[in-house]
């Protein structure tokens, strides 16, 4: 079953603005990962945050994790038109952590 | 350099005609996964291999089978494709069966059309 729900489903912003996407999940996790998918392509890993971490940065990306609320957020700063893609959170559960269970995704459009 | 390679990128098959999708990897990872992704939906795990150990998801239809003849290759066989099987099929690998501290590496996907 689908583990995560993402919010918003779609987001449209101007180039240079920041984009924030949220993810909620249901079960205990070992880690949470964010992936990006450009139209009609495979998924590309962006960042992994472990359950004992609260915040992580990678370039223009900032991820937070709140295990008490079972939620995570992905912030993309100074967005570019090339950031246009779907963004998925995925959880590796602490129980049977053999797979990634994906959220429903946020479609981000960055307008030039 | 492509590390997880799926062939073909686009596949058209007839209703009911068996079709095989291919995946190869140059990463020497133990684990290989097949995901199905329908339009505007989340990828859904069909099954995975840990080495030769096959793990089927409970809700994966019997119509879907998989083979992993060696570490590098994995195949998805759809025995009798229906219109509802039209989707993007994603192959992925990981070095760690538990995905404890590592990510999955995805191929570009094969978009399957059933006519």
HADDOCK unambig.tbl for C-alpha pairs under 7 A between the chains (distance, minus, plus):
assign (segid A and resid 30 and name CA) (segid B and resid 100 and name CA) 6.33 0.50 0.50
assign (segid A and resid 31 and name CA) (segid B and resid 100 and name CA) 6.85 0.50 0.50
assign (segid A and resid 41 and name CA) (segid B and resid 108 and name CA) 5.08 0.50 0.50
assign (segid A and resid 41 and name CA) (segid B and resid 109 and name CA) 6.28 0.50 0.50
assign (segid A and resid 42 and name CA) (segid B and resid 90 and name CA) 6.78 0.50 0.50
assign (segid A and resid 42 and name CA) (segid B and resid 106 and name CA) 5.91 0.50 0.50
assign (segid A and resid 42 and name CA) (segid B and resid 107 and name CA) 5.57 0.50 0.50
assign (segid A and resid 42 and name CA) (segid B and resid 108 and name CA) 4.03 0.50 0.50
assign (segid A and resid 42 and name CA) (segid B and resid 109 and name CA) 5.41 0.50 0.50
assign (segid A and resid 43 and name CA) (segid B and resid 106 and name CA) 5.70 0.50 0.50
assign (segid A and resid 44 and name CA) (segid B and resid 106 and name CA) 6.74 0.50 0.50
assign (segid A and resid 45 and name CA) (segid B and resid 103 and name CA) 6.74 0.50 0.50
assign (segid A and resid 92 and name CA) (segid B and resid 99 and name CA) 6.43 0.50 0.50
assign (segid A and resid 97 and name CA) (segid B and resid 98 and name CA) 4.54 0.50 0.50
assign (segid A and resid 97 and name CA) (segid B and resid 99 and name CA) 6.21 0.50 0.50
assign (segid A and resid 98 and name CA) (segid B and resid 97 and name CA) 5.29 0.50 0.50
assign (segid A and resid 98 and name CA) (segid B and resid 98 and name CA) 4.31 0.50 0.50
assign (segid A and resid 98 and name CA) (segid B and resid 99 and name CA) 6.16 0.50 0.50
assign (segid A and resid 99 and name CA) (segid B and resid 99 and name CA) 6.96 0.50 0.50
assign (segid A and resid 102 and name CA) (segid B and resid 42 and name CA) 5.84 0.50 0.50
assign (segid A and resid 102 and name CA) (segid B and resid 43 and name CA) 6.31 0.50 0.50
assign (segid A and resid 103 and name CA) (segid B and resid 42 and name CA) 5.98 0.50 0.50
assign (segid A and resid 104 and name CA) (segid B and resid 41 and name CA) 5.94 0.50 0.50
assign (segid A and resid 104 and name CA) (segid B and resid 42 and name CA) 4.83 0.50 0.50
assign (segid A and resid 105 and name CA) (segid B and resid 42 and name CA) 6.53 0.50 0.50
